Each structure stands twice: as structure tokens, then as C-alpha cells.
Amino acid sequence: MSADRRIHFGGDYNPEQWPEEVWAEDTQLMKQAGVTMVTAGIFSWARVEPRPGDYEFGWFDRVMDNLGEAGVRVCLATMTASPPPWLSRLHPEVLPETEDGRRKWPGGRQHYCPSSPRYREYATRLVERLAARYAEHPALQLWHVGNEFGCHTRQCFCDVSAADFRRWLRERYGTVEALNDAWSTAFWSQRYDTFEEVLPPRLAPTFANPAQQLDYWRFSDDALRQCYLAELDVLRRVTPGVPVTTNLMPHHKPVDAFEWARHQDVMSLDFYQDPFDPETHLGAAVNFDLMRSARDGQPWMLLEQAPSAVNWRARNSPKPPGTMRLWSWQAVAQGADAVLYFQWRQSRGGAEKYHSAMVPHAGTDTRIFREVSELGRELASVPDIAGTRSRADAALLTDWNSWWALELDSHPSTALDQTLINRAHHAALLQAGVPCDILPPDRPLESYKLVVVPNLYLLSEENAERLAAYVEGGGHLLVSFFSGIVDDCDRVQLGGYPARLRRLLGLRVEEFWPLEECATLSVAEVAGEDGELSGAADLWSEAVDLEGAEAVATFAEGELAGRPAVTRHVHGSGTAWYVATRLEPSLMRRLMDRVREAASVHPVLPGLPDHVQATVREDEEQRFLFLLNHGAAEAVVELPEPMRDRLRPGSEAVSTVNLPARGVAVLQP
Ligand code: GLA
């Protein structure tokens, strides 16, 4: 096994916040905690370039050397996430503006307009110097570009952005006629005579043009990505052999993870589970599967998590003993090959002084430092997990374009939330122990036995045909309400909803009947079946007419009583299911069990107790079964054969695992 095969462990390292005497102690404590990698320099711009063009790298050389000598690898940030005060003093136009024309001032971070040529010029100039300086440094492992693109400045509405938007629109549409057509500007007298008249969707008296809003999401994602790509270009040229990542955020609407994945060598994610939320791991699970799937199953990095409490929620709970370990292992179980934290040493001053760190204010004689060091040791004891992968028979499709369009205003209901609806579908698989990939709708689907499509509101003709071909070829598809409604320009496909999926689903939706807040609706399985699919629904309902599909369950009350709520349609050699409402979680789970059994999609372990997550990672030589108990009570898990827990060296092989609350086991035959 190569010495480089390991699960990396460490955190953000911000040595500029501390006097140099502390640095030697840092590296010594890092060794004690089992740290193998830090991500450094994230907010160092003002310190390495205190005046424009005047670089002071000496102190950072010593940081790199210290780390290198201690055997700690460096994920080196490009330092461009927070421009120094001189930049906006010299060039105030780099500051971003809100939709109502208010400027965002320096004093926080990410105070730059993503379209600003000035910002990009100064940022790439710094990256050029940085890359040249550390290209050959033995500690350099990979590049970390920027930091959480779009975290604070998701969209900018300033004049520089407006000009860039017009350029972007010219490239997309060619002529102003095409733009008028795409944006349906015949409505409300919005016709443009030239591109010069076009603005970002700034604060308007009422609903701004939805297609304009949708394009602004696309444009803003692209503007952020151009900042990333400008730095990437420099890095590719100056350090061609060094891999590059940028840390994405979870459920992050401004940044299309699938697009960004194409330009990274390894995916990395920041995820802060919320100890107050008993289902926090379900949200994490969707994001972890997305990271794993975004680059075809390649291992990814959990680049940031909190050792304990964060400082940025309204109320910030510490992580009770064992949860940090559990949630770290969850990332590994779902394909991560690195577990890092924000941050190494807890700040004394600044806005994050109450954010936990690996070395807390109280020092190393602390629960946090002990739990961190224990995890460091544990991860080091199973280096052979690194590089192994997971295989899934089920895929969940999601699409940023559709997400942006789904959550626009002026809809039948503004309560639809892509993140929650994806999570509800994903949880029904996760809780059964079924691995699931998360893909955009234009990926090949043939290798999957089951494809789940939650609320794919915007659907291109090509992708609709892809879904139909998948089912015709024998695939099993489950589609949820308000899918396949609009085209790329947010124009409704006529002829009865969901026009592009009608033939495939064997039905027509005539009207949408969203529900009032907190209202529920009962759903009953149709006679002849076993009633398992009866229960409650909420949020949404639709008036469905069958056109070849059969009703599996119907609405049992209200205006739509007796009309289909869940349908099944045999199409070609496969089956397409449709759910015309939001089923409550246990009903969703029973439906998903039914659908996946029909599709012969099996859990990694049958009969999993509630709250236990089970995943597998493997390669040609070995197979690891991960069990994670997210529940508050001990769980008993039966194994198909006797297995040893790699986290309990010297323990006997067992066929029954007693997993305590927050317990983790990594099992091998
Ligand atoms: C984000 C940032 C970090 C830090 C943490 C705090 O993930 O990338 O710099 O602010 O949040 O949780």
C-alpha cells in the first residue's frame, strides 16, 4: 500500500492571526492530533500584499517551511477570497451592489463584484506570484481557489455587472429579437429595442420578468465561475501538475455544482451539521452523495466542518460527545477521503471567535481537542479505505436551471423548496440503506435500475426524450409533481401538463391545487391492493386525468377526492410512476420501497433498524461496510456473515453488531 494512501485529516490554518512564537506549537500539536493536511492562506491577501504590488511573502515562506518540516501537506489557498482594503479604496467600483442599489462595503469579506475586471486583474496577479513562489515547495499538495464562491455575494446588481450581463446575453441570444422572444417581453410592454436597454433584475415595483430572473441566476453563476476559471488558468500554466479544488457549499443555489465539477480535479465541500436538528444527517447525506457523484464517484474532501459549535446560526449548540466523530465518519462512509475542519486554532478576535476550533480557547486539555485527536488516530488506522468507491443502482436527478426556475415568484405556490423535496426523496432511499447517485438530467442513465426525479420543473425536450428512452429500455422511473412544466426560457409547454412527459407518464394534469400552509390531505391506496400506500400528504395536489396509467392511490378528500394521487404506467419495457402531491415521510418511504422492489434495487443490508445508515466502499481487493447510528438509542444490526470492526482493533468477528447511539462501525469479513 502506498504511503500516500490515507484519509487526510486537518483544518483551515490561519497563522497570521497569531504571533510567530505560536507557530512552532501549532505544528507540534498538529502532530499530536494526527493532522496530515491544512488549508492555509485563505484570508492572507492583505498580509502578503499590504500595498498594491508590494509583496511580503517572507512570513508565509516560514509557514510553509514549518508545515513541510512537520510533514503536514498544504492545500494552499489562492488568498483571493477577501480583498485588502486598499483595493476598494483605489477602485470603489469593485464593490458589489444589492438589487436595490445599495453598496456592500468592506469590513466583512467577499466584498467584490464577480464581474469586476479590476478584481480579477488584481486577484490573478497575486495568484501568478503565489503559484510561482510555491510551485516547487515540497509541502504543496493541492490548490484551494478562492473560498466558498457565492457565499456572501451571490449576485451583484451594479453597473459593471449590468454591462457584463448585456455581453453575456448578446452571446447567448445573438439578437435582441431572440432575447425578446426568450423573455416573453410581449407581456407587460417589456419589449427591448436594443441590448443597451437591458438591466439586471433590480428591485422593481412588482414581479420582475421571470425569464430575466432565471437568466440572471445563470449569468451570476457564470460570473462567479469566471473568477474561478481566471485563477485556474494561471495555476494550470504555472503549476500544471498540482491538482485544484474550490470548496463548495451545501444546497448552494448560486453555484451549479455539476458545472463547477467539470473544472476541478477533486470535489470539496464545507458542511456544518446542526446539532439542534435531529435530521441534520439527512441534509448532509444528499450533499455528500452529490459530491461523490459530481465527478463520477471519485473520492472527495470534506474541507470544512466544525469541531463543535459554529457562531453563525441564531443559536449555536456544541456537538454533543460522539456526534463530531459520527458525522465525520458519515462523510467517509459516503466517499470522502479527507476530513478537515474550520479551523485549527480558535480566533481570539474577529467575527469567528466563538466558532469552535480544533485547538479551543481553553487549550488542549479539552473535550474538543481529545475528540479531534482521537478521530485523527482512528482515521489513520484505516488508510486502506482511501481510494475505494461506492456503486449505486439508483440515481436522483436534479438540475440547477430547474431549481432556479422552480423557486421564482408568481407561481401557484411559493412554498416549493428544491432542497427539501430532494432531501425527502433521497431520505426514503437512504433510510432503506440504498445507495444513490445524484446526477444532472443529461447524464447516461442506462446503468441505473431506478431513476428518481423530484420536481424537475424545467425540462428540455432532449432531457424529456432521454427519460422516455430510459423507461422504454426497461428502466424504472419515479417522477414527482410540478415536473416537466416549462422550457429553458420558463415558458409553459402547452397542451396539458406536463406536456413533455405526458406520454411517458400516461396522464394529463389539468390544474394545480396547491394546499394552504399546514393543511393536509389524505391519500388512499386503490382497492385491490394492501392499503400500505394510504396516509397523509401536504403542500400540493394536482387534477390528474389518466391516459394509460393506472391509479395506485387516490386523494381521499377535498376537491380532488377520488382522483389519482400516485400513478403507475408501463411504458415500453419499463415503468414510470408519478406522485401528484407531497407524501408524508413514512408514506414516501413505503412508496419508495414498493418502487425500488419492483425495480430490483436492494439495500446494502436488509432490515436496517431506524436511524441506522449503511453504506459500502470497495475496490478489487476489499470491501468496507459502514454502519452509523444517527439515533438516540442502541441499535442491533444483523450481518449476513461474521465481520470484524476495523475501529476496534483486536475485536472478534461478530454476526450481530450492537451499535450504541452515535456509534460507528467499519466492518470487514
Ligand atoms: C465557512 C468559511 C470559513 C468559516 C466557516 C465558519 O465555511 O469557508 O472561512 O467562515 O464558514 O463556519
Residues whose N, C-alpha, C, O or C-beta is under 5 A from the ligand:
A	BS01	GLA	E148 D270 E304 V310 F342
